[in-house]
Amino acid sequence: MMRRWVLLVLLGAQSDAYQLAARPLPLVHKPLAVRPKAAQLPLMCDAAVVPPADEPASQGFRSRVKKLFSFDKDKLKRSGVDAVFTYGVVSNINVGFTVALAWSTFSKTSGMSPLAPGQWKPFLATYLAIYATLGTLLRPVRLAIAVGATPIYSNFVLRVRDLLPFRSSRPALNRSLALFVVSGVLNVCGTSGIILFGAWIAGVISGVPAFPPGWQSPF
């Protein structure tokens, strides 16, 4: 009887040990590291952090030259109406000097006056070539001169305005008339005088008379 109890106890112990060995071990879940969200990650390649690529030297030089010889119309408009009229006067005076230079160049190279028969068209070609190169390069210079000379032009207009008859009754009309009178005198008389003086100087330098023998004015 005693043996049976011992045998049953041993069998029970073995069955329990077998069941314990057969049971799956519990899985231990380790806490995973929480990944930061995309918004929390540092932006290593942000456009504000990464400096822009250096501009090529050739493009930088071109941009500086283009800016130097550009014509800023807005700047001229911001300076007022007198600045626009002043620029017109400066441009016409520049035309007078350009014509005088073209006259001298043509007379020296061809040995003839532009007023000689059949020489006007070749002279115009010479003038256009000089104006397209030198005239374009001097455009920012003309703008700077016009802005700087605007106070002088305005004072001249004020003096002419005080001499016109509508200074008390119609001041706005008087101001407009003064602008046109000053601009007309400076543009027409000033430009014509520069051209005539330049043609005379060109004749003296080249030895070719500005007015060839037998030349008649078309006017």
C-alpha positions as CSV (number, residue, x, y, z in Angstrom):
1,M,0.0,0.0,0.0
2,M,2.8,2.3,0.9
3,R,4.5,1.6,-2.4
4,R,1.5,2.6,-4.4
5,W,1.3,6.0,-2.7
6,V,5.0,6.6,-3.3
7,L,4.6,5.6,-7.0
8,L,1.6,7.9,-7.4
9,V,3.5,10.8,-5.8
10,L,6.5,10.2,-8.1
11,L,4.3,10.0,-11.2
12,G,2.4,13.2,-10.2
13,A,5.6,15.0,-9.7
14,Q,6.9,13.9,-13.1
15,S,3.7,14.9,-14.8
16,D,3.8,18.3,-13.2
17,A,7.4,18.7,-14.2
18,Y,6.6,17.7,-17.7
19,Q,3.7,20.1,-17.9
20,L,5.9,22.9,-16.6
21,A,8.6,22.1,-19.1
22,A,6.0,21.9,-21.9
23,R,4.5,25.2,-21.1
24,P,5.8,28.0,-23.3
25,L,7.9,30.5,-21.5
26,P,6.2,33.9,-21.3
27,L,7.5,36.4,-23.7
28,V,9.1,39.4,-22.2
29,H,8.3,42.5,-24.1
30,K,10.9,45.1,-23.8
31,P,9.8,48.7,-24.3
32,L,10.8,49.9,-27.7
33,A,12.5,53.2,-28.0
34,V,10.0,55.8,-29.2
35,R,11.1,57.3,-32.5
36,P,10.7,61.0,-32.7
37,K,8.3,62.4,-35.2
38,A,9.4,63.9,-38.4
39,A,8.6,67.3,-37.2
40,Q,10.9,66.8,-34.2
41,L,13.9,65.7,-36.2
42,P,16.5,68.5,-36.8
43,L,16.5,69.8,-40.4
44,M,20.1,69.3,-41.3
45,C,19.6,70.4,-44.9
46,D,17.4,73.4,-44.3
47,A,17.8,76.1,-47.0
48,A,18.4,78.6,-44.3
49,V,21.2,76.6,-42.9
50,V,23.0,75.5,-46.1
51,P,24.6,78.6,-47.7
52,P,23.8,79.2,-51.4
53,A,26.3,78.2,-53.9
54,D,28.8,80.9,-54.9
55,E,27.8,82.8,-58.1
56,P,30.2,82.2,-60.9
57,A,32.7,85.0,-61.4
58,S,31.6,85.6,-65.0
59,Q,28.0,86.0,-64.1
60,G,28.8,88.3,-61.2
61,F,30.8,90.5,-63.4
62,R,28.1,90.6,-66.0
63,S,25.4,91.5,-63.5
64,R,27.6,94.3,-62.1
65,V,28.2,95.7,-65.6
66,K,24.6,95.4,-66.5
67,K,23.5,97.2,-63.4
68,L,26.1,99.9,-64.0
69,F,24.9,100.6,-67.5
70,S,21.2,100.1,-66.9
71,F,18.7,102.9,-67.3
72,D,16.5,103.4,-64.3
73,K,13.3,105.0,-65.6
74,D,11.6,104.7,-62.2
75,K,14.4,106.7,-60.6
76,L,13.9,109.5,-63.2
77,K,10.1,109.5,-62.6
78,R,10.5,109.7,-58.9
79,S,12.6,112.8,-59.3
80,G,9.7,114.7,-60.7
81,V,8.6,116.3,-64.0
82,D,11.6,118.7,-64.0
83,A,14.0,115.7,-64.0
84,V,12.3,114.2,-67.1
85,F,12.6,117.5,-69.0
86,T,16.2,117.9,-67.8
87,Y,17.0,114.4,-69.1
88,G,15.5,115.4,-72.4
89,V,17.8,118.4,-72.6
90,V,20.9,116.4,-71.5
91,S,20.0,113.7,-74.2
92,N,19.8,116.3,-76.9
93,I,23.1,117.9,-75.9
94,N,24.6,114.4,-76.1
95,V,23.2,114.1,-79.6
96,G,24.9,117.3,-80.5
97,F,28.3,116.0,-79.2
98,T,27.8,112.7,-80.9
99,V,27.0,114.3,-84.3
100,A,30.1,116.5,-83.9
101,L,32.2,113.4,-83.2
102,A,30.8,111.5,-86.1
103,W,31.3,114.6,-88.3
104,S,35.0,114.8,-87.4
105,T,35.4,111.0,-87.8
106,F,33.8,110.9,-91.2
107,S,35.6,113.9,-92.5
108,K,39.0,112.6,-91.4
109,T,38.5,109.1,-92.8
110,S,36.8,110.0,-96.1
111,G,38.3,113.4,-96.8
112,M,34.9,114.8,-97.6
113,S,32.2,116.7,-95.8
114,P,29.0,115.0,-94.9
115,L,27.2,117.8,-96.8
116,A,29.0,116.9,-100.1
117,P,26.8,115.2,-102.7
118,G,26.1,111.5,-101.9
119,Q,27.9,111.6,-98.5
120,W,24.9,112.0,-96.2
121,K,24.0,108.3,-96.0
122,P,27.5,107.1,-95.2
123,F,27.7,109.8,-92.6
124,L,24.5,108.6,-91.0
125,A,26.0,105.1,-90.9
126,T,29.0,106.5,-89.0
127,Y,26.8,108.4,-86.6
128,L,24.6,105.4,-85.9
129,A,27.6,103.3,-85.2
130,I,29.0,105.8,-82.7
131,Y,25.7,106.4,-81.0
132,A,25.0,102.6,-80.7
133,T,28.3,102.1,-78.8
134,L,29.4,105.3,-77.1
135,G,25.8,106.6,-76.7
136,T,24.7,103.4,-75.0
137,L,27.6,103.4,-72.6
138,L,27.0,107.0,-71.6
139,R,23.3,106.4,-70.8
140,P,23.8,106.1,-67.1
141,V,26.1,109.1,-67.1
142,R,23.3,111.1,-68.8
143,L,20.9,109.9,-66.1
144,A,23.2,110.9,-63.3
145,I,23.8,114.3,-64.9
146,A,20.1,114.9,-65.4
147,V,19.3,114.1,-61.7
148,G,22.1,116.3,-60.5
149,A,21.2,119.2,-62.8
150,T,17.5,119.1,-62.0
151,P,17.7,121.8,-59.3
152,I,19.4,124.2,-61.8
153,Y,16.8,123.5,-64.4
154,S,14.0,124.0,-61.9
155,N,15.4,127.4,-60.9
156,F,15.7,128.4,-64.5
157,V,12.1,127.4,-65.1
158,L,11.0,129.5,-62.1
159,R,12.8,132.6,-63.4
160,V,11.2,132.2,-66.8
161,R,7.8,131.6,-65.1
162,D,8.0,134.9,-63.3
163,L,8.5,136.7,-66.6
164,L,5.5,135.2,-68.3
165,P,2.1,137.1,-68.3
166,F,0.0,134.4,-66.6
167,R,2.0,134.1,-63.4
168,S,-0.8,135.6,-61.3
169,S,-4.0,134.6,-63.1
170,R,-3.2,131.1,-64.2
171,P,-0.1,129.8,-62.4
172,A,-0.5,126.2,-63.7
173,L,-0.6,127.3,-67.3
174,N,2.3,129.7,-66.6
175,R,4.3,126.8,-65.3
176,S,3.6,124.6,-68.3
177,L,4.6,127.4,-70.7
178,A,7.8,128.0,-68.8
179,L,8.7,124.3,-69.1
180,F,8.1,124.3,-72.9
181,V,10.0,127.6,-73.4
182,V,13.0,126.5,-71.5
183,S,13.1,123.0,-73.0
184,G,12.6,124.4,-76.6
185,V,15.4,126.9,-76.2
186,L,17.8,124.5,-74.7
187,N,17.0,121.6,-77.0
188,V,16.8,123.5,-80.3
189,C,19.3,126.3,-79.8
190,G,21.7,124.3,-77.6
191,T,21.8,121.2,-79.8
192,S,22.1,123.2,-83.0
193,G,24.9,125.3,-81.6
194,I,26.9,122.3,-80.5
195,I,26.5,120.6,-83.9
196,L,27.6,123.8,-85.8
197,F,30.5,124.4,-83.5
198,G,31.5,120.7,-83.7
199,A,31.3,120.7,-87.5
200,W,33.5,123.8,-87.6
201,I,36.1,122.2,-85.3
202,A,36.0,119.0,-87.3
203,G,36.7,121.0,-90.5
204,V,39.7,122.7,-88.8
205,I,41.1,119.4,-87.5
206,S,40.6,117.3,-90.7
207,G,41.3,120.2,-93.1
208,V,37.9,119.4,-94.8
209,P,35.5,122.4,-94.8
210,A,32.3,121.7,-93.1
211,F,30.4,123.4,-95.9
212,P,31.8,122.4,-99.3
213,P,32.1,125.0,-102.2
214,G,28.8,125.4,-103.9
215,W,26.7,123.9,-101.1
216,Q,23.3,125.4,-100.7
217,S,21.1,125.0,-97.6
218,P,17.9,123.0,-98.2
219,F,16.0,125.4,-96.0
